[in-house]
Amino acid sequence: MQEFITVSFDEAVEKSINLIEKETPKEYISCFDALGRVLAEPITCKKDLPSFNNSAMDGFAFSHKDLGKTLKIKETIYAGMNISACLNNDECYKIMTGAKIPSDVDTIIPFENCIHYDENEVTLDNKTKKGSAFRFKGEEQAKGNILCNTGDVINSSVIAMLASQGITTIGVYKKISIAIFSTGDELKEPWDKASENEIYNVNSSALLSLLNEHGFQADYCGVIPDNLEESIQYFSKMKRYDAIVTTGGISMGEADFVEEALKSNGFKESFHGINIKPGKPTMMGTMGDTLVASMPGNPLAAYVNTFLLLIPALKKLQGCTNFVHEKVLANNSQKFSVKPGRVNIVLGNLKDGNFVAFNNNKYASGMITPIINSNVILISKENDSIIEENTQLKVVYFK
């Protein structure tokens, strides 16, 4: 096998996103089952918010021209009541929060701002501004406004907005289907007993959980044997999935059959190898309509590359419009070195705006502890060798 040709990290990010060309089908579901789903059509305001003029405070509703007067209390208006305009000269309403405001008043004064009041009358101050504590019909949202857009992820606040409109059924993109494999005859599942010469299958559990944290459900489809014919058979049954994720089996070893097995099933490679540390042996492409992401076998490299490259691609495939990882500014607290000539993926912690590289950036791609003890990722520049103290950086949260 010839050595693969690497692409830059930025090229890998661009290529992985550009692999997503098809549109995911949509379906209609109850909004009560929609948490975490992606809208497939915009939500339009059907009912003004608020739908009638109402009071923002408990107090008295009056006409602003009567400011400073002593007024008789004509009616008490509670939320849910519908009182028609009925005031005579020098009269007002006592009103409660959320109650509908009659058309003959334009200002609300809270109880605590009144000079004096009892059960029959109130003396107003002369400072309350016209329209105070007055919530106007449609001031938050008016009929016809776009409340949520196609591609938005539905969270609890979106569901609150849907409820405000009396919307119970919405169009969302169908959940994409994902299959996860590991490779290697040396692997034992966590529920099996592993000898000193065997290792537990870390990657599948880690990636299943990582995908779930980002709103995806995946099927674990087992360990692919280190055998070409069996590998070909494994992948021939997987074209029904929207995405396939493998770990290991794509380096230069004699038992690394994943690429050849995939190509026997029509796989078209977008890239194989990235100029990064760690995680160089990473491959992505398509097998028919199925996105294929083959990650390194080392746990840290597999986890980080799945987060940086695959999660955005899957979000785009799921219909999300906001799928690019956001970067935040950080100040580097401690000087550390990186390997020049490639992008370095540096794990660390960000607290109060200050970044500290895990163990001064001294760890290996087969480790798990750096992942547990870090909350951000720094992506260095290819020509960096030393990251000096107090350097301004951009990092990505991954927890």
N, C-alpha and C positions, 0 to 999 in steps of 0.2 A: 504493500500500500504506500502511495506517495504521501509525503507530508502535506497536510492541508495548509492553505493560504489564509492568513488571518486578515480580518478587517479591523478598523479602529473601533473604539467603544461607541463613538457618535454614529458611525456607519451602522453598527449592529442595532442600536436603538432605532434608527430610521428604517432599516430593513425589516425589523421585527414588526413595526407598526404598519408598514406598507404591505405586509403579507395579508392583512385583513382587507378583503375586498367585498365579500358577500354581506348582505344585510340579513340579520337574524329575524326570523318570522315573529309575528306578534300574536298575542292572545288577550282575551278579556277576563279579568279576575275581580274578585271582591277587594275593595280597598282595605278591608280588615285583614287580608292575607298578603298585602302588597309591600310590607316593610322590606327594604333592601332591594326591591325590584327596580327596573329601569323603565321609565315612561317611553312608550312608543308613539305617543301623540300628545300635543299640548293640552293643558287644562285651561279652559276659559272661564272667566268670572260670569256666573249666571245670576247671582244674587248680590246686590250692592252690599259692601261692608263699610260701616254698618248699614242695615237695610232701612233704618229710619233714624231721624234725629233723636239723640238720647243723651242723658246726663252722665258725665264722667265722675260726679261726686254726689254724696248725700248733702242736700242743702235746700236752697230756695230758688225757684225759677221766676224770673221777672223781666220786664221790659227795661232796657238800659236807661231809658229816659227818666225812670223813677229812682235812679241812683241817689242814695243819701236820704231817702224818705222812710217813713214808717208805714208799712203795708199790712193789710189784713190778709190772712191765709185763707184762700177760697177753697182749695182742695188739697188732699195729700195724694200723690201719685206714686204708686209702687211699680216695680218692674213687672211687665205683663199686662198692665192696664192700658187702655186706649181712651184718653180723655180729650174731648173736643174743646177747642178754644172757648172759654166762658168767663174771662176776667172782665170786671168792671174797673172803673178808675180806682187807683190806689189799692190794688189787690195783686196777690202773687200766689204761686203754688209752693207747697212743700213737696220735694221730689227726692227719690232715692236713686242710687247708682244704677244705670242701665235702663231706667224708665224712659218711655217715649215722651218727648217734649211737645206740648201743644204749640200751635202755630202763632199764638199771640205773645210769646216770650222769646227772648234772644240771648239771655245771659243766666248763668248759674253762679250763686255765691255759696260756698260751703258753710256749714253751721258755724265752724270755728272762726270765720272771718266776719260774722255779723256783730254789730254793736250790742244788740240785745234781741232775744226772741223768747216767746212762750207759746202756748198752744193756740193763741188767737192771732198774734201779729209779730212782725219782725222789723227791726230798724237796721237798714242797710248802711254799709260804709260808703264812702265816696271815692274809693280807689279801684274797685273791681272793674276790669276792662270788659268792654263789650265782647260777647262771644266766649267769655271765660267758662271753662268746664263744659262746653257745648260740643258734643261729637256729632258732626254733620253726616247725613246720609251719603254713603259712597266715598267718604274722605279717605278711607284706607284703600279700597278697591272698588272700581265702578264696573258695571256690566260691560262685557266685551274685552276687558283687560286680560292679557295672558298672565296667568298665575304661576304656571310651571311649564317648562319647555321639554320637548322631546329630548331624550338623553339624560334627563335629570334622574338621579337616584332618589328613590322614595324613602324619606326618613320620617321621624315622628312629627316634625313640623309640617311636612307636606301633607301627612294624614290629617293633621289639625285643619289645614286649609281645605282639604277635600270635605271634611265634615262640615265646615262652615258653609259649604255650597250644597250640602245634601247629596253629594256624589258618592255612590256606593260601588260603582263598577267602572273600571278604568282599563285602558289599553296599555299593555306592557310587552316588552320583548320576552320571548320564551327563554327560559334558563338554558344556557349552553351546556352541553354534555362534555365532560372531561375524563379521560382515562390516565391513570398514573401507573408506571412500571418502574421497577428497579432491575438492575442486571448484576449478575455475578453468582457463581455457584457457591461462593464462600459465605453468602449472606444467610442469616437466620432471622426469622421473624421475632419480634419482641416477646411473643407468647411461647416461643420455643426455648430450649436450653442450648446455649452456645458454648462450645469448647474454647480453649485458649487459642486454637487455630482458626476460629470462626468469629465473625463479627455480626452484630445485630444490624438489621435493616433500619437505619436512622432516616434515610432520605424520604421514604414514602410517608412515614408518619409526619415528618416535618413539613413536607410540601402539601400534603392533604390539609394540615392545620393552617398553613400559611394561606392557601387558597380560600379556605373557609373564612378566615379572618377578613378577607377582602370580598366576601359576598359570593363565593363560588362553591359549588358542591362537586366533588370528584369521586370517581369510582377507583378503588385500588384493585388493579388487575393482576397483581402478583409479580414474581421475579422471573425475568426472561433468562432462560438457560444460556450458558456460554456455548451455544451450538447454532450454526448458521441456519440449518434446515428448520429447527424448532423455532428460531427467532422469526424466520419468514412466515411460518404458520401463525405465530402469535399476532403479528401485525396485519395479516390478511383479514383478520376478524374485527379489526378496530376502525375500519373506515366509516362506521356508523357514528362515531364520535365527532364532535366539533373540534376537539383538540386532544392531542396525545402528548404526555410529558414522560420522558424517560430520564433516568440518571445512570451515568456510567456507560461503559462499552463503546465510547466514541473516540478514544485516544489511539495510540499507535500500537497497542498490545496485540499479540497474536490471537487473543480471545475476544477482541473487540469487534463484534459482528453487527452492531446496531445499524450503522449507516448502510452496509451492504444489504441487510435484511429489509430495511425501509425502501431502498432503491428497487429491490425486487418487487415491491408493491406499488411502484410508481412515484416514489418520493422525489421531489425536486428541491434541491438545496438552495437556500438563499445565502447562507454563509456557514462556514465551518471553521471556527477558531476566531478568537477576539484578542486583540493586543492589550490584554489586561492582566493584572495580578491581584488576587488569584482568579481562576476560572477560565483560562485560555481555551480548553477543549469544550466549547459550547457550540451547538449546531441548531439552526432553525430553518424551517422550510414548510412545504405543503405536500400532502399525499392526497391527491384529488382535492376535495373540498375541506380536508382535515388539516388544521394547523398542527405542526409537529415541532416540539421543543425538546431537544436532547441536551440535558445539563451534565456537568461534570459529576464524577462519582464521589468526590470528597464533599462531606456534608456542608461545610461553610461555603464553599464555592457554589454548590448546587442551590443552597438557600438564597444566597445573595443575588445570583444571576437570575433565579426565578423571580425574585422581587423586582429587580431592576429592568429586566427585559420582557418577561412573560406576563406579569400582572398588567402592565399597560396594554399589551396586545389583547389580552383576554377582556379587559374592560371595553376596548373598542369593539371587539367581536360581540360583546353583550349589548352594545348599543349606547354605551356611555359617551357623552361628549367631553367630559372632563376626565381624561385618562392618563395625562402626563404627570409624573411625580413632581410635586412642588418643592422648590429649594428655599431654605431659609438662611439668613445671614448668621454667621457665628464668628467669634473671636478665638483663635487658637491659643490655648493656655500654656501648652508645653511644646517645645521644639521636638520634632521627630523627623526621621528620614524615610524616603520612599525610593523605590527602584526606578531610575530614569529610563526613558526609552519606551515606556508603556504607561497606560493609565493604571494607577493603583486604587484598589477599593479598600478604603480604610474605615474600619469600624471604630466607634467611640461613643462617648456620652456628651450630650448637650444639656447644660443646666445654666439657667440665668444668662443665656447668650454666650456661654463659654464652652468651647469644645476641647475634650481631652481624648486623644487616641488611646484605644485599649492597649494596655501594656506597652505603650510607646511604639505601637505598630509592629510589635514583634510577636507573631503567632503564625500558625500554619493553616493551610486550607482544609485540612482534615479535622480541625478542632470544632467543638460545639460551644465551649465556654465563652468565646468572644461574642457569639450571637446573643447569648443569654444576658451578658453584662454590657450590652450596648443598646442605644436607642436611635442612633443616626448613622448614616453612611456618608463619608466624604469621597468624592470622585476626583482624584488628582489630575493634573495636566500631564501629558506625556513627557514633557521636558523637566518636570519637577524632580528634585533630588532631596532638598531639605525644605521642610515646612517650618518656618521660623515662628518663634513665640510672638503673639499679638498680630499675626497675619489674619486678615479678613478672609473668611472662607464661606462657601455655600455648601450646605449639607442637606440631606434628605432624611426626614423621619421615616423609620420603618417599623415603629411600634406605637 
